Amino acid sequence: MKKRVGLVILLSLIVAVVVVIVLRWRNRYNRIDYLSRFIVDPYKLASRDEPDSWTNMDRNLMSRLEKLSHRLGKRLAITSGYRSPAHNRAVGGVANSAHLKRMAVDIGAFEMDPGELARHAAAVGFRRIGVGRTFIHVDVDHSKAHPTAWGREVYPSSQFTKAQLMKMLGF
């Protein structure tokens, strides 16, 4: 009987440890120490007027950003992540922006041609990509058309048109 009770206690402890590990892994994108592995400044995921809003970004988005970072061999310089409605209006964002849903980021292309960065983003599974002069926008908002890309039509300083980007990215 004592052996059976000991076995039940041991199995209960093992299950508890596994649950803790799974929950910790599942919530890894809500931890600064984890995000810092692939994002230069994780706090840039937050809306400027809501400093604690960097958590709960879309997991699919974060997983692809992590893959993009690994593919490039460096951390990503996020310039815009989640935006509150007020912040989105202030920066001239569209009313149905994926930034409002925590499903989009802008990535600075400071050490790389934005077109090249966009190609890498497409290679890791991003299917909605905008290319500006010094940054790219990526999002995972499936309520919008995909695959799609945009450049000069939205960002006048971009060197690319939509047609050029669609071809370049294989969309």
Phi, psi and omega in degrees: 000318180296323179296320180295317179296318178298319178295318179297317179296315179299313179297321178297318178295318179298314179299317180298318179295317179298316179300315179299315180298314180297314180296320179296317179294318182297325182262018184301330182284357175257018180238125181301319182298324179287313181300325181297344178292331184228002176232131182302309181226093183303335180293346176290348175288343183275151173293142182302329182264002177222079189303334181267011186273013181285347181277167175062031172292155181304130183296323179297317177300311183295322178297318179290325176296320178297317178296320179297317178300314179296320180297320181280339183075023178204163179284152183270142177263091179287131178253342177201134178236241177297143174231131171291162177304320180294316179296318180299316177297318183297328181264005178078023179289155180288155185299328181255033183302138175294341176298327180293335183261006182065030183243013183214152171218157168252136182242125178293134177253066188276330183244012185208149175299133181300329177296319178294317177300319178298320178299318178295321179298318178296323182294334179264007172112359176290135181237005174227106188225127173249142183237115175263192181285323185234011183202167168235153174251133173230143175211165182236030182281101183282356175280355180247162182301138174204150358285148176204160179214156177211153181218252185305331181298329181252320181246095186306332182277356180294147179273356185243150169263168178302314182301317179298316182293317180302318179291313182299323184269357178074028181271000000 
